[in-house]
């Protein structure tokens, strides 16, 4: 008990710089005499803690003590603080801003200001409250190993009830996913948070090991898929979207952009290109142009 109290005294002194014996005694629910004995113990252990009596006095550590004793460089300390700060800002849970975290403690331990160089918001410009609620619920169920049930809108257009043993929250591409064991499919699956509805926490608990990595490339032979070279012209007003979606883009004299890529011909690709409206024109190949024309014709018939 004393060792734990001694360590916490050092942490408090690092954070608050100057604390009275009465304040420490009240915090630990011990007498002031016990606190002075602890100070003497710390001093004998080589920690330069001292006490000043009278007005404005208190118990203090010599400035820069821990910083000078640290075995890592200033650059390494800054990197650690910056990484922890960034990690806190990508957390959608309610406790992300809690100052009694590893970040706050290390900032005090290193004796330096908090490194605040990044701000992250994974949501759209619209309200992301639904996703934040799902994130928080899923996180708690992962930690407490509780089975969850929810409605899921799959990419194939089905809306089914899924019963899942949640294992991890992961971020991939531009969205948050829940990774877990789906009892309906009897296999591990990813579930996009934005497609989940009516999540219920069940009383049942599960026992399943959480994997260290879920994005492990498969070593099996890749499927042989036919790719086609696509050339697309984007009007000046939509040039920024070309750079969002394609790596190889070239400006034209009129301000438009020509994007080139080797892609699979899928329904998703056609629908994605149609999402650009009249700001996008497929130049090559002709077969893709024809399929887009057919799709547009079918869409037009629905509005006649």
CORKAVEN-V201639 format. One line per field, one symbol per residue. burial: b if it has 24 or more other ideal C-beta (glycine too) atoms within 12 Angstrom, else e. A space follows every 10 residues. Layout:
BEGIN
burial: ???
END
This chain:
BEGIN
burial: eeeebbebbb bbbbeeeebb beebeeebee ebebbbebbe ebeeeebebe beeeeeebbb beeebbeeee eeeeeebeeb bbebbeebbe bbbeeeeeee eebebbbbbb beebbeeeee ebeeeeeeee bbebbbbbbe bbeeebbbbb ebeeeeeeee ebbbbbbbbb beeeebbbbb bbeeeeebbb bbbbbbeebe beeeeeeeee eeeeeeeeee eeeeeeeeeb bbbbeeebbe ebeebbeebe eeeeeebbbb bebebeeebb ebbbebeeeb bbeeeeebbe ebeeeeeeee eeee
END
